[in-house]
Amino acid sequence: MLNYVLIFGLLLIATMVLYYLYDKYFTAKSKVSSETYVDALKDLLDGRQEQAFSKLRQVVLEDSTNVDAYIRLGIILRDNNKPEQALQVHKDLTLRAGLAPEVKAEILKQLYLDYILMEEFDTAEAALKELVTIKPKNRWAVIKLLEMQKEQKKWDDAYNTAVQLLKIEENKSKKPLASFKYEMGYQLFKKREYHKARILFKEAIGYDNSYADAYLAIGDSYREEGRFEDAVNFWNKLISNVPDKGHLVIDRLKKVLFDLGRYGEVEQICRNIMAHSPKNQIARHCLAEFYEKKGDTDLAEEILNSVIDDYPDDVKSVVELIRIHLENNDNQKIFSLLKSVNKKMQKKVVSKFPDLTSV
């Protein structure tokens, strides 16, 4: 019985000694490490990177479990143009087991930034993809991934990432997706896969009824297939649905309608555009050209003069009028035109810089 009491007493004393040693050395050491870590963070906030780096190195030597300290060491290295060393620090952290998702996501973010600085874009994208897999609602990561995919023209991937971003932002509008469908279609267009391309172009219009490039591309695809009537019909849809950009189809329509023997329709097309946009320069130029070809130079002059009234710096209209007057040997009109344009330009300058009147 006495032996058991003696053994118990010795064990109790040993336990107390161990606790004392742990409390004296290990707890104190941990406390010092924590204080050093806090001091390092203060240095970082104050922009003292060199001091912070020295203290963070001390922290990781005393406490290798402080992952944040390692991450910040890597950031300082990267900020000081040492991305290879930063990468090594951050890559070593990925080998640790049991990392929380938030911690692993932060490490992957730093890896992405390291790889970008080193211009290793494929590896940077891979890091972002892994980050998004871990944290699918990380808006920063999704935006960066989308930017990379757009830069690399990975339109199918970019479309899926854009869908994910809209969900994160709770954006119910699908308009932002139109450009991706258009780009996907344009890749097929360049391969002469016109039918498949049109499907995607029409999906783009479904997302955004005002996406002018998709209307143009659909008409272009029909033209490439020799389906000129379909091309004209779709280009006219652009004028109806997006009248502000109707002038974009004028040159296309002029050529195709001429080939179809229907050039006379150009007049109504220009009128349709001008009904919504009365001061549209391109439509008015086209209409003046149409009347001149018909031999109605008086009406052509009237239109060009109206353009110059609105846009006195419109060189094209001035040149066209001078050419018409030269063909008619009407030097007086040329002189009057140039005088009028000069006067209008002076008024325009004064209206923009009223202080000039006092000089």
C-alpha positions in Angstrom: 0.0 0.0 0.0 2.8 2.3 0.9 4.5 1.7 -2.5 1.3 2.8 -4.3 1.1 6.0 -2.3 4.8 6.7 -3.0 4.4 6.0 -6.7 1.3 8.2 -6.9 3.1 11.0 -5.0 6.1 10.8 -7.4 3.7 11.0 -10.5 1.9 14.0 -9.0 5.2 15.8 -8.4 6.4 14.9 -11.9 3.2 16.3 -13.4 3.5 19.5 -11.5 7.1 19.9 -12.6 6.2 19.3 -16.3 3.3 21.8 -16.0 5.6 24.4 -14.5 8.2 23.9 -17.2 5.5 24.1 -20.0 4.0 27.2 -18.5 7.3 28.9 -18.0 8.9 28.1 -21.3 6.4 27.0 -23.9 3.5 29.3 -23.0 5.9 32.2 -22.5 7.4 31.4 -25.9 4.0 31.4 -27.5 3.1 34.7 -25.9 6.3 36.3 -27.2 5.6 34.9 -30.7 2.1 36.3 -30.7 3.3 39.7 -29.6 5.9 39.7 -32.4 3.3 38.7 -34.9 1.1 41.6 -33.8 4.0 44.0 -34.1 4.7 42.7 -37.6 1.1 43.4 -38.6 1.5 46.9 -37.3 4.6 47.4 -39.3 2.8 46.2 -42.4 0.0 48.7 -41.8 2.5 51.5 -41.4 4.4 50.5 -44.6 7.5 49.2 -42.8 7.9 46.0 -44.9 11.6 45.4 -44.0 10.8 45.4 -40.2 7.7 43.3 -40.7 9.6 40.7 -42.8 12.2 40.3 -40.1 9.5 39.8 -37.4 7.5 37.4 -39.5 10.5 35.3 -40.0 11.0 35.2 -36.3 7.4 34.2 -35.8 7.5 31.2 -38.2 10.7 30.0 -36.6 9.0 30.0 -33.2 5.6 28.9 -34.4 5.5 26.9 -37.7 1.7 26.6 -37.5 1.2 30.3 -38.2 0.1 30.0 -41.8 -0.9 33.6 -42.1 2.7 34.7 -41.2 4.0 32.5 -44.1 1.5 34.0 -46.5 2.5 37.5 -45.5 6.2 36.7 -45.9 5.4 35.6 -49.5 3.5 38.7 -50.2 6.4 40.9 -49.0 8.7 38.9 -51.3 6.4 39.4 -54.2 6.0 43.1 -53.6 9.8 43.3 -53.7 10.0 41.7 -57.1 10.9 38.2 -55.8 8.0 36.2 -57.2 10.0 33.0 -57.5 10.7 33.0 -53.7 7.2 34.1 -52.9 5.9 31.2 -55.0 8.0 28.7 -53.1 6.7 30.0 -49.8 3.1 29.7 -50.9 3.5 26.4 -52.7 5.0 24.8 -49.6 1.9 25.8 -47.7 -0.3 23.7 -50.1 1.5 20.6 -48.9 0.1 21.0 -45.4 -2.8 18.7 -44.4 -6.0 19.8 -42.6 -6.1 23.4 -43.9 -9.4 25.1 -43.5 -11.2 26.0 -46.8 -10.8 29.7 -46.1 -7.0 29.3 -45.6 -6.5 27.2 -48.7 -8.5 29.7 -50.7 -6.2 32.5 -49.5 -3.1 30.5 -50.4 -4.5 29.8 -53.9 -5.2 33.5 -54.3 -1.5 34.3 -53.5 -0.4 31.6 -55.9 -2.5 33.2 -58.7 -0.8 36.5 -58.0 2.6 34.9 -57.9 2.1 33.2 -61.3 0.6 36.3 -62.9 3.7 38.3 -62.0 5.8 35.5 -63.4 3.6 35.5 -66.6 2.7 31.8 -66.1 -0.9 32.4 -67.1 -2.1 28.8 -67.6 -0.9 27.9 -64.1 -2.4 31.1 -62.7 -5.8 30.2 -64.3 -5.5 26.7 -62.8 -5.0 28.2 -59.3 -8.1 30.4 -59.8 -10.2 27.4 -60.9 -9.2 25.5 -57.8 -10.0 28.5 -55.7 -13.5 28.8 -57.3 -14.1 25.1 -56.7 -13.4 25.6 -53.0 -15.2 28.9 -52.8 -17.7 29.1 -55.7 -19.2 32.4 -54.3 -15.8 34.2 -54.2 -16.7 37.1 -56.4 -13.1 38.4 -56.7 -11.8 35.0 -57.9 -14.7 34.6 -60.4 -14.1 38.1 -61.8 -10.4 37.4 -62.2 -11.0 34.1 -63.8 -13.5 35.7 -66.3 -10.9 38.4 -67.1 -8.3 35.7 -67.9 -10.6 33.7 -70.1 -11.7 36.7 -72.0 -8.0 37.7 -72.5 -7.2 34.3 -73.8 -10.4 34.2 -75.9 -11.7 31.1 -74.2 -15.3 32.1 -74.9 -17.1 28.9 -73.9 -15.3 28.9 -70.5 -15.9 32.6 -70.2 -19.6 32.2 -70.8 -19.9 29.6 -68.0 -17.9 31.8 -65.7 -20.1 34.8 -66.6 -23.2 32.8 -65.7 -21.6 32.0 -62.3 -20.9 35.6 -61.7 -24.5 36.7 -62.4 -25.7 34.1 -59.8 -23.2 35.5 -57.3 -24.4 39.1 -58.0 -28.0 37.9 -58.1 -28.3 39.6 -61.4 -31.4 38.4 -63.2 -30.6 40.2 -66.5 -28.9 38.0 -69.1 -27.7 40.9 -71.2 -24.1 40.5 -70.1 -24.1 37.1 -71.6 -24.8 38.3 -75.1 -21.2 39.2 -75.9 -20.0 35.7 -75.0 -22.5 34.0 -77.3 -21.6 36.4 -80.0 -17.9 35.7 -79.6 -18.6 31.9 -79.6 -20.5 32.3 -82.8 -17.8 34.4 -84.4 -15.3 31.7 -83.9 -17.6 29.4 -85.9 -18.2 32.1 -88.5 -14.4 32.3 -89.1 -14.4 28.5 -89.7 -17.3 29.0 -92.3 -19.7 27.1 -90.1 -22.4 29.7 -90.8 -25.4 27.8 -89.6 -23.9 26.9 -86.2 -22.7 30.5 -85.9 -26.2 31.9 -86.6 -27.6 29.8 -83.8 -25.3 31.5 -81.3 -25.7 34.9 -82.8 -29.5 34.5 -82.4 -29.0 33.4 -78.8 -27.0 36.6 -78.3 -29.9 38.7 -79.6 -32.2 36.6 -77.3 -30.2 37.9 -74.3 -29.9 41.4 -75.7 -32.3 42.5 -78.4 -30.1 45.6 -79.1 -26.8 43.7 -79.7 -26.1 45.2 -83.1 -23.0 43.1 -83.9 -25.1 39.9 -83.8 -27.5 41.4 -86.4 -24.7 42.3 -88.6 -23.0 38.9 -88.3 -26.2 37.0 -89.1 -26.7 39.1 -92.2 -23.0 38.5 -93.1 -23.4 34.8 -92.7 -26.4 34.7 -95.1 -24.4 36.8 -97.6 -21.5 34.4 -97.4 -23.9 31.6 -98.3 -25.3 33.6 -101.2 -28.7 34.1 -99.4 -28.9 37.8 -100.2 -32.6 38.2 -99.5 -32.2 36.7 -96.0 -29.2 39.0 -95.4 -31.2 42.1 -96.4 -34.1 41.0 -94.2 -31.9 40.6 -91.2 -30.0 43.8 -91.7 -33.3 45.6 -91.9 -34.2 44.0 -88.5 -31.3 45.9 -87.1 -32.7 49.2 -88.4 -36.1 48.3 -86.9 -34.9 47.0 -83.5 -31.8 49.2 -83.0 -32.4 52.3 -85.0 -29.6 54.2 -83.3 -27.2 51.9 -85.0 -29.0 51.4 -88.2 -26.3 53.3 -90.1 -24.0 50.3 -89.5 -25.8 48.3 -92.2 -25.9 51.0 -94.9 -22.8 50.0 -96.8 -23.7 46.4 -96.6 -27.2 47.0 -97.9 -26.1 49.4 -100.7 -23.8 46.7 -102.2 -26.3 43.8 -101.9 -29.3 45.8 -103.1 -27.3 47.0 -106.0 -26.4 43.3 -106.9 -30.1 42.4 -106.5 -31.2 45.2 -108.8 -33.0 46.9 -105.9 -30.8 49.9 -105.3 -33.9 52.2 -105.2 -34.7 50.8 -101.7 -31.7 52.6 -100.3 -33.7 55.8 -100.2 -36.3 54.3 -97.9 -33.7 52.6 -95.7 -32.0 56.0 -95.2 -35.4 57.6 -94.4 -36.1 54.9 -91.9 -32.9 55.6 -90.1 -33.4 59.3 -90.2 -36.9 59.0 -88.9 -35.4 57.9 -85.6 -32.1 59.8 -85.9 -32.7 62.9 -88.0 -29.2 64.2 -87.7 -27.5 60.9 -88.5 -24.5 61.8 -90.7 -24.0 58.5 -92.4 -27.6 58.1 -93.4 -27.7 61.6 -94.8 -24.5 61.1 -96.7 -25.9 58.0 -98.2 -29.2 59.7 -99.1 -27.3 62.6 -100.8 -25.2 60.1 -102.8 -28.4 58.3 -103.8 -30.0 61.5 -105.1 -26.8 62.6 -106.9 -26.7 59.2 -108.7 -30.3 59.8 -109.7 -29.3 63.1 -111.2 -31.1 65.2 -108.6 -28.1 67.3 -107.5 -30.3 70.0 -106.1 -31.7 67.7 -103.5 -28.2 66.2 -102.8 -26.9 69.7 -102.2 -29.8 70.5 -99.9 -29.0 67.4 -97.8 -25.3 68.1 -97.7 -25.8 71.7 -96.7 -28.1 70.5 -93.9 -25.3 68.2 -92.6 -22.8 71.1 -92.7 -25.3 73.3 -90.7 -25.3 70.7 -88.0 -21.6 69.6 -88.3 -19.5 72.4 -89.8 -16.4 70.3 -89.4 -17.8 67.5 -91.6 -15.0 67.4 -94.2 -16.7 64.7 -96.2 -19.9 66.9 -96.8 -17.8 69.9 -97.7 -15.6 68.0 -100.2 -18.7 66.4 -101.8 -20.4 69.8 -102.2 -17.2 71.3 -103.7 -17.0 68.4 -106.1 -20.6 68.9 -107.2 -20.1 72.7 -107.6 -16.9 72.1 -109.7 -18.8 69.7 -112.0 -21.4 72.5 -112.4 -18.6 75.1 -112.9 -20.2 77.1 -110.1 -17.2 78.8 -108.4 -19.5 81.3 -106.7 -21.1 78.5 -104.7 -17.7 77.2 -103.7 -16.7 80.6 -102.4 -19.9 81.0 -100.5 -19.6 77.5 -99.1 -16.1 78.0 -97.8 -17.0 81.4 -96.3 -20.0 79.9 -94.6 -18.1 77.0 -93.2 -15.4 79.3 -91.9 -18.0 81.5 -90.1 -19.7 78.4 -88.6 -16.3 77.0 -87.4 -15.5 80.3 -85.7 -18.8 80.3 -83.9 -18.2 76.7 -82.8 -14.8 77.6 -81.4 -16.2 80.6 -79.5 -19.1 78.6 -78.1 -16.5 76.1 -76.7 -14.0 78.7 -75.5 -16.0 81.9 -74.7 -13.0 83.5 -73.0 -11.4 83.8 -76.4 -13.8 86.7 -77.2 -12.0 88.9 -74.7 -8.5 88.3 -76.2 
